[in-house]
Amino acid sequence: MGNPHVLVIPCPAQGHVIPLLELSQCLVKHGIRITFVNTDNKIVNVPSTKNGENNQIHLVSVFVGLESPEPEKLVEGVLKFMPRKVEELIENIDASDSDKITCVLTDDLHSWPMEIAVQKGIKGAVFYPSAATQLVFGSNVQKLIDDGVINNDGTTKKQVFQMSPTMPAMSTDHLWWTSYKNTKLTKMVFDNMVRCNRSRKLADKILCNSTYDLEAAAFDMNPNIIPIGPLLASSRCEDTGGSFWQEDFNCFKWLDQQQPQSVIYIAFGSSTILDRTQFHELALGLELSNRPFLWVVRPNIIDDMSDAYPEGFLDRVASRGHIVSWAPQQKVLAHTSISCFLSHCGWNSTMEGVSNGLPFLCWPYFADQFLNRTYICDIWKVGLAFTKDEKEVIRREEIRSKVDQLLDNAEYRTRVLHLKEIVMNNIREGGCSYKNFMNFIEWIKE
């Protein structure tokens, strides 16, 4: 028998690809070969490691027609085309390669790969890239129905609930499938979650990009979820891979010129969309803060980027503001000039901010980001949330006020530095996540 050969199947979204590629980069260091499914050539970089291990990561492009910007079209495309494409990929590899596929490692949001693995007699593991608490919510959908929290079709009446006395309180508006504004998409996401709950039972292992100490109640409620995170390129002293956009490394020249712990870093991930009014209020709030800032502005963050900024804004902030279209985020967050992270609270960003000891300003947009805000602000107490006005807009004065509150109170940094130490101890040799990862390696090689 040849070397272990793992087929990795990410959900084709930026926040899902990056942690699975991080996990793949960790696996190759232990002699495991990776075939990584790159849907529609979205991934632009898989950095080489010092010892060339990433030669063992083979990107394979699978085209399923995901060019539409409409999320429901993306979901439909994945469900319609990917299962057969991936099954053909396994068959082609097994027919032509001495190292046949020995394990399927899939994003938990895919409901079909475990069925293929079982059918072909291959080991199977699922990987959940977000908080374990979110997975517990989804896995217990029948309990939520029985308790009257949600209806059989996933719809809800607004209320606050707790899965257990030790888990965070959640609003039904902030369950990840209810946070979408599109009713059709909400139904598609809910139905897919139900399918995933069934297929997850076929998996040999359920991995999660978290640590026990961050969400003890969730892991206690479902001991089958194995924490192996946070998966960070910085913990391997290497570059992040898996970006869908070209990263602007010129921002470091600017960061190097700033004072230590002085710069607000603003980034909303790959999916957040702001209307023009909110975009202007954010820009003017950063101006009012009178502090240096590095702002990631994706080309599609608002509908029309032509003449996007408030009149005269770029000239007025030229001496203390720097704007890029995409940034090498883990390296930016590790820079000594960064004071705090104004974030959409995606789980990757949350783990990266905590792992660098940075307090947060929370601006969630959809899906799991509201739960993550709850952890940041109410459980861990390492950040502040913005409050919207009666028109659902976060105003410039609110932005300035929360920036001042966060940065003028040293307790936030003290708490997050303590949390950083806890998290990093988990992934160091001897830590809980480290041990779980090594056990996973041994299982793959059995």
Secondary structure, 3 states (H helix, E strand, C coil): CCCCEEEEECCCCHHHHHHHHHHHHHHHCCCCEEEEEEECCCCCCCCCCCCCHHHHEEEEEECCCCCCCCHHHHHHHHHHHHHHHHHHHHHHHHHHCCCCCCEEEEECCCCCHHHHHHHHCCEEEEEECCCHHHHHHHHCHHHHHHCCCECCCCCECCCEECCCCCCCCEEHHHCCCCCCCCHHHHHHHHHHHHHHHHHHCCCCEEEECCCHHHCHHHHHHCCCEEECCCCCHHHHCCCCCCCCCCCCCCHHHHHCCCCCCCEEEEECCCCCCCCHHHHHHHHHHHHHHCCCEEEECCCCCCCCCCCCCCCCHHHHCCCCEEEECCCCHHHHHCCCCEEEEEECCCHHHHHHHHHCCCCEEECCCCCCHHHHHHHHHHHCCCEEECCCCCCCCCCHHHHHHHHHHHHCCHHHHHHHHHHHHHHHHHHCCCCHHHHHHHHHHHHHHC
